[in-house]
């Protein structure tokens, strides 16, 4: 469904991705993990076609994104970005209806079907009761769920999510990830999720790709990728990895005061660790 071949990208002379090969098949949720500056956000922008690679290519559903137009790309791929810039004067429903734009002809307005699709998406993300509220009046978590509803309304077969649980409380973190998981395979072919929370990523992703210095350091099931050795090598942090009592998936616990990484922890796992080799890109938001 998604294939990258020798994907490269640089900011000026600073390489961010260096020959990355990636494959995401139908029915999969693939998590992209790695320290700040590893290139997670950059990779999602390349997969969406928002940015073009400096080498290699991205193929989605058999189509090279470099040779597709904006509307066609939007019908293929929807995006839930980090900290989206939203028009202040719009209602939440208006924002979600923007997801219908790729399906409209030029100068065509949204019809009853589009409003129905948007309303269904807002109910799924628990923001329908906020439909008439100005987007600027919503909390960070409510805005995040509204943006997810917009992506759902877009009805694209591929969804890219960049830290989708940011600003969400624990209940909505689980709810959003349950929702994304439940969309496959009937309403969504596959999803790629960039996440800092390793424990949450392990719980919901079929595979994890751990990025380090622009390359895939590890790629496989969470149990194979989230090892204490891999996390020490890539994040520069000593951790304990134990089994989740319900699912058996890895739970990552920081070893307090040990390791060279910069750690910020949450009850769900390791968040925001930086590799000693990769801090320069953090200022670029990647």
Backbone bond lengths (Angstrom), bond angles and torsions (degrees), N, CA, C in turn:
res aa  C-N    CA-C-N  psi(-1)  N-CA   C-N-CA  omega(-1)  CA-C   N-CA-C  phi
1 X - - - 1.466 - - 1.526 111.59 -
2 X 1.359 115.71 -46.39 1.469 121.07 172.94 1.523 107.71 -124.08
3 X 1.313 116.06 131.63 1.463 121.46 176.68 1.525 107.82 -135.85
4 X 1.327 116.46 129.57 1.458 119.77 167.61 1.518 107.86 -114.24
5 X 1.317 115.45 140.96 1.458 121.55 -178.98 1.516 109.20 -125.89
6 X 1.335 116.91 113.82 1.457 121.53 177.80 1.510 113.76 54.87
7 X 1.328 116.89 40.93 1.461 121.09 -172.40 1.525 110.56 -69.78
8 X 1.339 114.78 127.37 1.461 121.43 179.24 1.512 109.92 -130.56
9 X 1.337 114.64 145.40 1.458 119.55 173.89 1.516 108.40 -154.46
10 X 1.333 115.49 140.40 1.458 121.21 179.03 1.513 109.56 -135.38
11 X 1.329 115.78 145.23 1.459 121.93 166.18 1.520 106.62 -97.20
12 X 1.323 116.91 104.12 1.457 119.83 -174.09 1.516 109.30 63.27
13 X 1.329 116.05 -122.86 1.461 120.28 178.95 1.530 112.37 -96.72
14 X 1.337 116.03 5.21 1.461 119.72 -178.52 1.519 110.41 -95.11
15 X 1.338 119.20 110.31 1.465 120.56 179.81 1.525 110.68 -72.81
16 X 1.343 115.80 135.13 1.463 121.56 178.14 1.520 110.09 -108.03
17 X 1.315 117.00 -48.10 1.464 122.27 174.19 1.519 107.93 -119.84
18 X 1.316 115.98 136.21 1.455 120.24 -170.86 1.531 110.58 -131.49
19 X 1.338 115.74 80.79 1.457 120.40 175.13 1.518 113.70 76.79
20 X 1.345 116.99 43.10 1.463 121.17 -175.21 1.529 110.97 -80.32
21 X 1.319 115.72 126.45 1.464 122.55 172.58 1.522 108.01 -107.84
22 X 1.327 115.91 128.11 1.461 121.05 -176.47 1.524 109.07 -143.75
23 X 1.330 115.49 143.29 1.461 120.58 175.12 1.524 108.83 -136.41
24 X 1.330 115.77 131.15 1.458 122.19 175.89 1.525 107.11 -124.55
25 X 1.320 116.79 120.99 1.460 121.53 -177.15 1.523 110.97 -95.70
26 X 1.325 114.84 164.98 1.462 120.36 177.74 1.530 110.24 -59.34
27 X 1.319 114.96 140.42 1.445 121.00 178.27 1.514 114.50 86.59
28 X 1.330 118.00 -0.56 1.464 121.29 -176.18 1.526 112.51 -100.32
29 X 1.313 115.31 145.08 1.455 122.29 159.22 1.521 106.53 -108.62
30 X 1.309 115.84 118.25 1.462 121.43 -179.98 1.520 108.45 -110.26
31 X 1.321 116.37 124.88 1.450 121.48 178.66 1.523 110.89 -95.28
32 X 1.320 115.53 135.67 1.466 121.86 175.68 1.527 107.00 -104.66
33 X 1.318 116.27 116.76 1.464 120.92 -178.23 1.525 109.37 -124.37
34 X 1.299 114.47 163.68 1.459 120.61 -178.99 1.509 108.91 151.87
35 X 1.316 117.73 164.19 1.466 121.38 -178.10 1.516 111.96 -68.62
36 X 1.327 115.60 167.45 1.462 120.14 173.68 1.528 109.49 -55.22
37 X 1.317 116.18 133.95 1.455 120.19 -179.51 1.504 114.61 89.30
38 X 1.341 117.71 1.77 1.465 119.92 -178.94 1.520 112.62 -76.83
39 X 1.348 117.45 -16.29 1.456 120.30 177.95 1.515 114.50 107.19
40 X 1.338 118.78 16.91 1.463 121.14 -176.68 1.530 111.51 -63.52
41 X 1.330 116.64 -51.33 1.468 120.14 -179.53 1.523 110.73 -65.47
42 X 1.323 117.07 -40.54 1.464 120.95 177.27 1.516 110.61 -58.77
43 X 1.319 117.52 -43.53 1.460 120.80 179.10 1.521 110.83 -60.51
44 X 1.330 118.22 -44.74 1.460 120.04 -180.00 1.530 111.41 -63.84
45 X 1.317 117.17 -37.60 1.470 119.76 177.86 1.527 111.22 -64.71
46 X 1.322 116.39 -36.19 1.465 119.83 176.94 1.523 110.73 -70.77
47 X 1.335 117.16 -38.30 1.466 120.27 179.08 1.524 111.49 -67.37
48 X 1.326 117.13 -27.26 1.461 120.48 -179.72 1.518 112.51 -87.10
49 X 1.328 117.47 -14.39 1.458 120.55 -176.77 1.512 113.70 86.33
50 X 1.342 117.81 2.04 1.461 120.62 177.52 1.525 110.41 -65.19
51 X 1.332 116.33 -36.02 1.458 121.74 174.07 1.522 108.53 -121.33
52 X 1.315 115.90 153.28 1.456 121.62 179.95 1.527 109.98 -105.24
53 X 1.322 116.85 139.92 1.469 119.57 -179.26 1.518 111.51 -69.35
54 X 1.317 115.22 154.26 1.458 119.90 173.45 1.525 110.69 -86.93
55 X 1.325 116.07 -7.06 1.460 121.59 175.05 1.508 109.77 -166.51
56 X 1.326 116.83 153.84 1.452 121.13 -178.12 1.517 111.52 78.95
57 X 1.329 115.95 -168.27 1.464 118.96 -178.63 1.525 110.71 -153.01
58 X 1.355 113.53 163.69 1.454 122.77 177.07 1.520 108.05 -120.05
59 X 1.329 116.15 127.29 1.463 121.67 179.38 1.528 107.93 -119.90
60 X 1.328 116.34 125.98 1.463 122.19 178.12 1.515 108.50 -122.76
61 X 1.310 116.12 121.39 1.468 122.11 -179.88 1.533 110.74 52.51
62 X 1.326 115.64 40.58 1.455 121.18 177.18 1.515 115.54 81.74
63 X 1.340 118.16 2.13 1.468 121.48 -176.65 1.524 109.93 -114.39
64 X 1.320 115.64 129.82 1.461 121.74 176.86 1.525 108.23 -73.78
65 X 1.341 117.06 119.17 1.462 119.96 -175.42 1.513 112.94 -63.76
66 X 1.334 117.52 -26.06 1.460 119.36 -179.94 1.520 112.64 -67.49
67 X 1.327 117.13 -18.12 1.465 120.29 -177.32 1.524 112.68 -112.25
68 X 1.335 117.23 15.42 1.465 120.53 178.11 1.522 110.31 -110.06
69 X 1.326 116.38 151.69 1.457 121.53 177.20 1.516 111.92 -79.49
70 X 1.334 115.55 170.65 1.458 120.72 -175.81 1.522 112.06 -60.49
71 X 1.325 117.35 -46.64 1.461 120.54 -176.98 1.527 111.12 -64.91
72 X 1.330 116.82 -40.35 1.460 120.01 179.93 1.532 110.48 -66.26
73 X 1.327 116.86 -40.97 1.464 119.71 176.94 1.521 110.88 -61.51
74 X 1.335 116.62 -40.86 1.458 120.33 -179.13 1.523 111.68 -67.52
75 X 1.319 117.08 -28.83 1.469 119.11 176.15 1.522 111.18 -75.79
76 X 1.331 116.63 -19.60 1.463 121.14 178.21 1.516 112.80 -89.65
77 X 1.350 116.12 -39.99 1.457 120.99 -168.57 1.524 109.95 -133.71
78 X 1.321 116.75 129.07 1.458 121.43 170.27 1.522 108.55 -108.97
79 X 1.337 115.28 156.15 1.464 120.60 -172.95 1.524 109.94 -133.21
80 X 1.324 115.53 134.52 1.465 122.06 168.97 1.526 106.11 -112.76
81 X 1.347 117.69 97.91 1.464 120.41 -172.43 1.528 112.17 -84.13
82 X 1.327 114.60 168.81 1.462 121.02 169.46 1.519 108.91 -75.51
83 X 1.321 117.17 138.16 1.467 122.52 171.81 1.527 112.55 43.38
84 X 1.338 118.10 59.22 1.466 120.18 -177.69 1.526 111.44 -65.91
85 X 1.318 115.85 145.40 1.456 121.88 174.94 1.527 107.90 -87.98
86 X 1.325 116.83 114.83 1.452 121.84 -175.13 1.526 110.59 -113.78
87 X 1.337 117.73 145.02 1.473 120.48 -179.23 1.518 111.51 -66.24
88 X 1.332 116.94 122.28 1.460 121.86 -170.97 1.525 113.15 -64.10
89 X 1.306 118.76 -31.02 1.459 120.84 -174.50 1.512 115.10 -85.55
90 X 1.325 117.81 2.38 1.460 121.40 -174.84 1.523 111.31 -95.26
91 X 1.341 114.82 149.33 1.466 119.39 170.40 1.534 109.42 -76.31
92 X 1.315 115.46 162.59 1.461 119.53 177.61 1.527 110.69 -58.29
93 X 1.336 117.78 -41.76 1.469 120.48 179.15 1.525 111.25 -61.83
94 X 1.331 117.67 -38.82 1.467 120.63 178.76 1.522 110.74 -61.89
95 X 1.329 116.31 -40.02 1.462 120.35 179.18 1.524 110.23 -63.83
96 X 1.324 117.23 -45.38 1.461 120.49 -179.01 1.528 110.18 -64.49
97 X 1.326 117.83 -36.99 1.472 120.91 178.93 1.523 112.42 -63.98
98 X 1.345 117.45 -21.43 1.468 119.40 176.32 1.526 110.89 -60.40
99 X 1.314 116.82 -25.54 1.458 119.73 177.36 1.513 113.80 -65.44
100 X 1.317 116.41 -15.80 1.463 120.16 179.96 1.528 112.46 -87.23
101 X 1.345 118.39 -8.36 1.467 121.65 -175.29 1.528 114.25 -54.82
102 X 1.341 119.96 -40.88 1.471 118.77 -179.22 1.530 113.98 -63.15
103 X 1.333 117.08 -16.91 1.465 120.78 -177.47 1.523 112.38 -98.63
104 X 1.348 117.24 1.51 1.459 121.51 -178.40 1.524 110.43 -104.72
105 X 1.317 115.15 147.04 1.470 119.84 173.32 1.526 108.90 -76.58
106 X 1.316 115.64 164.68 1.454 120.47 -179.19 1.526 109.78 -59.54
107 X 1.322 116.27 133.83 1.464 125.45 -177.85 1.528 113.44 68.17
108 X 1.314 118.26 7.64 1.460 120.56 178.10 1.526 109.91 -85.94
109 X 1.336 117.36 137.10 1.451 122.92 177.62 1.528 110.16 -93.43
110 X 1.309 115.29 159.47 1.463 119.83 177.28 1.525 109.83 -64.86
111 X 1.328 115.43 140.54 1.448 121.20 178.10 1.515 111.84 -106.82
112 X 1.325 115.29 -171.44 1.462 120.74 -177.86 1.527 111.68 -60.52
113 X 1.334 116.31 -37.18 1.460 119.09 179.49 1.520 111.02 -64.32
114 X 1.333 116.26 -40.76 1.468 119.56 179.85 1.528 111.36 -64.93
115 X 1.314 116.70 -40.53 1.467 120.37 177.68 1.525 109.91 -64.50
116 X 1.327 117.13 -38.81 1.464 120.55 178.08 1.525 111.29 -63.33
117 X 1.342 116.51 -42.89 1.468 120.64 178.25 1.525 110.10 -62.81
118 X 1.333 117.00 -43.43 1.463 120.98 180.00 1.527 111.19 -64.29
119 X 1.331 116.94 -42.37 1.460 120.74 -179.88 1.523 110.85 -63.73
120 X 1.323 116.45 -40.03 1.470 120.07 178.77 1.526 110.18 -63.18
121 X 1.337 116.02 -42.61 1.462 120.00 179.46 1.529 111.22 -64.02
122 X 1.322 117.05 -38.99 1.463 120.45 -179.02 1.526 111.31 -70.66
123 X 1.307 117.08 -32.22 1.462 118.89 175.58 1.532 110.43 -68.03
124 X 1.327 115.96 -39.58 1.459 119.76 179.81 1.526 111.74 -63.02
125 X 1.328 117.03 -34.08 1.465 120.84 -177.95 1.526 112.64 -98.87
126 X 1.339 116.57 8.03 1.455 122.77 172.90 1.527 112.82 65.01
127 X 1.346 116.74 40.58 1.463 120.38 176.19 1.532 112.29 -128.23
128 X 1.321 118.16 10.57 1.465 119.77 -177.21 1.523 111.65 -62.86
129 X 1.329 117.36 -33.95 1.464 119.52 -179.81 1.525 112.11 -71.45
130 X 1.332 117.03 -4.94 1.461 121.52 177.45 1.525 111.69 -107.26
131 X 1.318 117.24 11.79 1.466 121.53 -171.06 1.526 112.70 -55.12
132 X 1.328 118.36 -37.75 1.464 121.15 -175.25 1.521 113.42 -95.22
133 X 1.317 116.95 2.81 1.456 119.25 -179.92 1.532 110.71 -82.69
134 X 1.329 118.36 144.88 1.470 120.39 174.57 1.522 109.89 -60.76
135 X 1.312 116.08 138.62 1.465 119.63 -177.47 1.530 110.61 -60.26
136 X 1.341 116.40 -29.33 1.465 120.07 -178.53 1.524 112.26 -70.26
137 X 1.327 117.86 -15.99 1.461 121.05 -178.67 1.518 112.67 -89.67
138 X 1.326 117.58 -5.77 1.452 120.89 -176.70 1.525 111.00 -84.60
139 X 1.319 115.44 151.33 1.460 120.53 175.14 1.525 109.52 -71.94
140 X 1.334 115.77 170.88 1.457 119.52 179.82 1.516 111.78 -59.32
141 X 1.318 117.37 -42.81 1.457 120.63 179.42 1.517 112.78 -66.87
142 X 1.336 116.52 -39.15 1.465 120.12 178.40 1.522 110.98 -66.28
143 X 1.332 116.67 -38.73 1.462 119.97 177.06 1.527 110.20 -64.73
144 X 1.339 116.75 -40.64 1.458 120.33 -179.99 1.528 110.69 -61.33
145 X 1.320 116.89 -42.47 1.463 120.18 179.82 1.523 111.37 -70.55
146 X 1.342 117.09 -30.43 1.471 120.41 175.73 1.526 110.66 -66.97
147 X 1.322 116.66 -40.47 1.467 120.24 177.72 1.529 110.65 -65.57
148 X 1.327 116.98 -38.48 1.459 119.14 175.23 1.521 110.71 -63.01
149 X 1.333 117.56 -39.67 1.466 120.39 176.20 1.524 111.18 -61.41
150 X 1.336 117.67 -39.04 1.464 121.11 176.76 1.524 110.70 -60.48
151 X 1.342 116.49 -43.25 1.458 120.23 178.35 1.528 110.96 -64.50
152 X 1.328 117.54 -39.34 1.459 120.33 177.32 1.526 111.05 -63.82
153 X 1.335 116.33 -40.93 1.462 120.49 -179.94 1.528 111.60 -64.87
154 X 1.315 116.34 -22.87 1.466 120.62 179.52 1.528 111.59 -68.22
155 X 1.340 116.88 -24.31 1.468 123.31 174.23 1.523 112.42 55.64
156 X 1.337 116.29 42.36 1.457 121.30 176.51 1.527 109.17 -91.12
157 X 1.327 117.85 150.84 1.471 119.29 -177.78 1.519 114.45 -72.94
158 X 1.342 117.56 -19.39 1.461 122.42 -179.36 1.515 108.55 -119.33
159 X 1.336 116.65 133.62 1.460 120.75 176.70 1.522 109.13 -122.95
160 X 1.333 115.46 133.61 1.455 123.00 176.26 1.521 107.86 -113.09
161 X 1.325 116.60 128.37 1.456 120.67 -177.20 1.517 109.44 -126.66
162 X 1.334 115.75 123.96 1.458 121.78 -179.32 1.522 108.58 -105.94
163 X 1.327 116.68 104.59 1.460 122.72 -177.67 1.532 111.24 51.06
164 X 1.334 118.50 59.29 1.468 120.73 -173.19 1.518 114.34 -68.28
165 X 1.331 117.91 -16.39 1.464 119.70 -179.07 1.524 112.99 -97.34
166 X 1.335 117.49 5.82 1.455 120.84 176.55 1.526 109.91 -59.85
167 X 1.315 116.70 137.96 1.472 124.02 178.28 1.527 113.83 70.41
168 X 1.314 118.57 5.59 1.457 120.62 -179.87 1.522 110.66 -99.03
169 X 1.339 115.50 144.06 1.456 118.83 173.85 1.524 108.93 -73.75
170 X 1.323 116.00 172.71 1.459 120.68 -172.93 1.527 112.32 -58.21
171 X 1.331 117.01 -43.67 1.459 119.81 -178.17 1.518 111.60 -62.70
172 X 1.348 116.53 -41.59 1.466 118.90 -178.73 1.528 111.95 -76.65
173 X 1.334 118.45 -28.07 1.461 120.19 172.66 1.524 110.11 -57.30
174 X 1.320 115.35 -51.70 1.457 120.26 179.84 1.520 110.70 -65.33
175 X 1.341 116.79 -40.44 1.462 120.22 -179.66 1.518 112.77 -61.98
176 X 1.348 116.61 -42.97 1.464 119.97 -179.43 1.523 110.40 -66.36
177 X 1.319 117.09 -44.01 1.459 118.67 -179.36 1.533 111.48 -68.88
178 X 1.329 117.09 -36.03 1.465 119.75 173.57 1.525 110.21 -61.01
179 X 1.340 116.69 -40.82 1.458 121.10 -179.87 1.520 111.08 -62.84
180 X 1.334 116.96 -48.52 1.467 120.08 179.79 1.526 110.32 -60.65
181 X 1.337 116.01 -43.94 1.467 120.28 178.04 1.531 111.04 -59.40
182 X 1.339 116.49 -40.15 1.456 120.66 -177.39 1.514 114.55 -73.67
183 X 1.332 117.12 -16.08 1.473 119.97 179.21 1.526 112.22 -73.95
184 X 1.334 116.67 -21.76 1.461 120.58 -178.73 1.526 109.49 -90.80
185 X 1.318 118.57 140.68 1.467 127.27 -2.60 1.523 113.48 -100.16
186 X 1.332 118.75 3.96 1.460 120.51 -170.90 1.530 113.05 -73.52
187 X 1.349 117.42 -44.06 1.465 120.40 -175.99 1.511 112.89 -106.81
188 X 1.322 117.00 -6.74 1.460 121.44 -177.66 1.514 108.09 -148.15
189 X 1.339 116.42 133.47 1.464 118.93 -179.84 1.521 112.27 -78.40
190 X 1.332 117.02 -42.81 1.456 120.16 179.37 1.512 109.36 -161.86
191 X 1.327 115.75 163.89 1.461 121.37 178.91 1.514 109.24 -140.24
192 X 1.340 115.52 145.96 1.460 122.89 173.97 1.521 106.60 -121.86
193 X 1.334 116.89 125.65 1.454 122.05 -173.11 1.520 109.37 -125.48
194 X 1.329 117.04 120.35 1.464 120.90 172.26 1.516 107.78 -88.10
195 X 1.331 117.18 126.76 1.460 120.81 -175.19 1.522 110.96 -140.58
196 X 1.327 115.08 142.93 1.456 121.36 169.67 1.520 111.01 -87.99
197 X 1.322 116.40 -33.28 1.461 120.59 -175.04 1.524 109.26 -77.22
198 X 1.310 115.65 100.47 1.462 120.53 -174.42 1.523 112.36 -66.37
199 X 1.313 117.25 -36.79 1.460 120.33 -179.60 1.519 111.28 -66.00
200 X 1.328 116.85 -44.59 1.466 120.72 178.22 1.524 110.73 -65.97
201 X 1.330 116.90 -40.10 1.464 120.53 177.36 1.524 110.71 -60.30
202 X 1.316 117.01 -42.58 1.464 120.86 -179.38 1.517 111.52 -64.96
203 X 1.319 116.48 -32.65 1.456 120.36 -176.75 1.526 112.42 -72.51
204 X 1.344 116.83 -30.65 1.468 119.33 -171.42 1.529 114.80 -114.05
205 X 1.312 118.63 -16.00 1.467 120.25 -174.75 1.525 110.91 -97.45
206 X 1.320 115.35 139.83 1.464 120.16 175.96 1.519 111.25 -72.16
207 X 1.341 115.42 -37.02 1.462 121.10 178.21 1.513 108.90 -137.04
208 X 1.322 115.36 153.78 1.447 121.48 172.88 1.522 109.01 -121.97
209 X 1.329 115.22 140.56 1.463 122.05 172.29 1.519 106.40 -115.71
210 X 1.318 116.72 115.70 1.464 121.86 -179.26 1.519 108.81 -97.05
211 X 1.334 115.36 116.10 1.461 121.08 -178.26 1.517 111.00 -90.11
212 X 1.322 115.04 142.26 1.460 121.41 174.60 1.518 108.35 -152.78
213 X 1.322 116.13 124.79 1.460 122.69 177.43 1.527 111.59 52.19
214 X 1.327 115.69 42.57 1.458 121.17 173.72 1.504 115.60 79.88
215 X 1.321 117.57 4.66 1.460 121.20 -178.81 1.526 110.02 -128.17
216 X 1.323 114.62 166.35 1.454 120.21 174.17 1.524 108.93 -82.39
217 X 1.332 116.01 110.00 1.454 120.27 179.42 1.525 110.59 -78.45
218 X 1.336 116.71 -36.44 1.465 121.75 178.94 1.519 108.36 -150.62
219 X 1.319 116.97 143.84 1.462 122.78 -178.40 1.521 107.52 -146.25
220 X 1.323 116.42 118.80 1.457 118.67 179.70 1.513 111.43 166.19
221 X 1.330 117.97 -168.91 1.456 121.66 176.84 1.532 110.46 -59.15
222 X 1.338 117.33 151.14 1.470 119.77 -178.31 1.524 114.57 -52.11
223 X 1.341 117.48 -37.50 1.458 120.15 -179.44 1.526 112.55 -62.57
224 X 1.337 116.53 -30.34 1.458 120.71 -179.63 1.522 112.41 -84.84
225 X 1.338 116.32 -30.79 1.463 120.11 -175.21 1.521 111.84 -86.16
226 X 1.324 116.75 -43.07 1.467 120.58 -174.64 1.525 110.55 -88.54
227 X 1.299 114.42 71.52 1.459 119.99 173.96 1.525 109.01 -104.43
228 X 1.313 116.06 157.54 1.464 120.24 178.78 1.523 110.66 -60.07
229 X 1.341 116.55 -35.82 1.467 120.67 -179.41 1.523 111.18 -67.78
230 X 1.345 117.43 -45.11 1.461 120.25 179.84 1.523 111.28 -63.58
231 X 1.312 117.14 -43.42 1.467 120.18 -177.96 1.517 110.96 -66.10
232 X 1.322 117.55 -38.46 1.466 120.02 176.70 1.520 110.70 -64.04
233 X 1.334 116.89 -42.72 1.463 120.88 -177.63 1.524 112.13 -67.25
234 X 1.345 117.57 -39.86 1.463 120.96 -172.73 1.523 112.25 -91.92
235 X 1.336 117.09 -41.88 1.458 120.88 -177.55 1.527 112.83 -93.45
236 X 1.325 116.75 -16.79 1.448 119.40 -175.07 1.511 112.65 69.49
237 X 1.342 117.04 29.03 1.454 121.44 -176.26 1.525 110.12 -130.29
238 X 1.318 116.14 137.25 1.454 121.18 174.78 1.529 109.10 -85.96
239 X 1.327 116.12 130.91 1.457 121.37 -177.56 1.517 109.89 -137.84
240 X 1.317 114.97 167.87 1.451 122.30 166.73 1.521 107.73 -110.30
241 X 1.320 116.94 137.21 1.464 121.56 175.65 1.514 107.81 -116.54
242 X 1.337 115.92 119.46 1.453 121.42 179.61 1.527 109.11 -123.23
243 X 1.312 117.38 169.67 1.462 121.83 -178.50 1.526 110.43 -87.19
244 X 1.335 115.42 137.50 1.457 121.24 174.55 1.530 108.38 -63.17
245 X 1.321 118.51 133.14 1.471 119.66 -175.26 1.516 114.46 -65.64
246 X 1.346 117.24 -20.78 1.462 120.16 -178.79 1.516 112.38 -97.90
247 X 1.339 115.88 -49.04 1.466 120.46 -172.00 1.524 113.91 -102.03
248 X 1.338 117.53 -18.43 1.457 120.50 -175.25 1.507 114.12 80.67
249 X 1.351 118.10 -1.56 1.460 121.07 178.57 1.517 110.16 -72.77
250 X 1.351 117.62 160.11 1.465 120.10 -175.71 1.532 112.89 -65.58
251 X 1.299 115.83 137.23 1.463 123.66 169.83 1.524 106.62 -114.50
252 X 1.336 115.91 123.78 1.463 121.11 -174.78 1.522 109.13 -101.53
253 X 1.314 114.97 122.13 1.463 121.69 179.85 1.518 109.67 -119.94
254 X 1.331 118.23 126.19 1.465 119.48 179.70 1.514 111.53 -68.98
255 X 1.326 115.54 141.97 1.462 121.17 172.77 1.514 106.83 -86.37
256 X 1.295 117.60 104.05 1.455 123.51 -170.28 1.522 111.63 -55.62
257 X 1.350 114.29 127.81 1.456 120.01 174.19 1.509 115.38 76.32
258 X 1.362 117.35 9.14 1.458 120.36 -177.42 1.515 108.67 -118.73
259 X 1.307 118.09 139.35 1.457 121.93 175.06 1.512 111.56 105.19
260 X 1.344 114.63 166.96 1.455 120.53 -175.93 1.513 113.38 -100.19
261 X 1.358 118.20 -4.44 1.459 120.11 -175.36 1.514 112.06 -77.47
262 X 1.326 115.09 170.34 1.455 122.66 174.97 1.510 106.39 -101.73
263 X 1.331 117.99 116.34 1.454 121.16 -169.92 1.514 110.85 -114.55
264 X 1.327 114.15 141.35 1.454 122.18 164.21 1.500 105.87 -132.77
265 X 1.324 117.88 123.56 1.447 119.89 -169.73 1.509 111.96 -110.65
266 X 1.339 114.83 156.92 1.455 122.48 174.00 1.506 107.61 -133.50
267 X 1.348 118.22 167.13 1.460 119.33 178.12 1.513 113.32 -61.58
268 X 1.356 117.20 -19.10 1.458 119.61 -177.46 1.513 112.88 -91.92
269 X 1.307 119.80 -7.90 1.461 117.99 177.61 1.505 113.44 146.43
270 X 1.301 115.18 -156.88 1.453 122.76 -174.41 1.509 109.24 -87.20
271 X 1.330 116.49 126.49 1.444 120.50 -176.35 1.519 108.92 -131.94
272 X 1.318 115.56 132.26 1.442 120.54 167.56 1.497 116.24 73.76
273 X 1.330 119.11 23.33 1.453 119.02 177.51 1.510 110.76 -73.75
274 X 1.324 116.68 145.27 1.450 121.20 179.72 1.521 110.39 -112.21
275 X 1.313 115.18 136.12 1.455 119.82 172.34 1.518 109.29 -71.33
276 X 1.306 118.00 144.79 1.458 119.07 175.99 1.512 112.23 -64.36
277 X 1.351 116.81 -17.38 1.459 120.32 -178.20 1.529 112.05 -92.77
278 X 1.368 117.39 -14.31 1.462 118.41 -168.26 1.522 111.60 -135.31
279 X 1.302 115.81 82.43 1.460 118.57 175.30 1.526 110.66 -122.83
280 X 1.336 116.31 -13.49 1.459 118.75 -173.36 1.508 112.00 -67.48
281 X 1.347 118.19 -30.49 1.469 118.59 -175.65 1.512 112.67 -81.40
282 X 1.341 117.23 -14.76 1.473 119.72 -176.83 1.516 111.07 -56.61
283 X 1.322 117.45 -36.47 1.460 120.45 -179.72 1.519 112.05 -67.45
284 X 1.345 116.81 -16.45 1.459 119.71 178.54 1.520 111.55 -93.88
285 X 1.329 118.10 -1.34 1.464 121.53 177.35 1.489 114.00 80.12
286 X 1.360 119.53 20.70 1.446 121.35 -176.24 1.510 110.43 -103.28
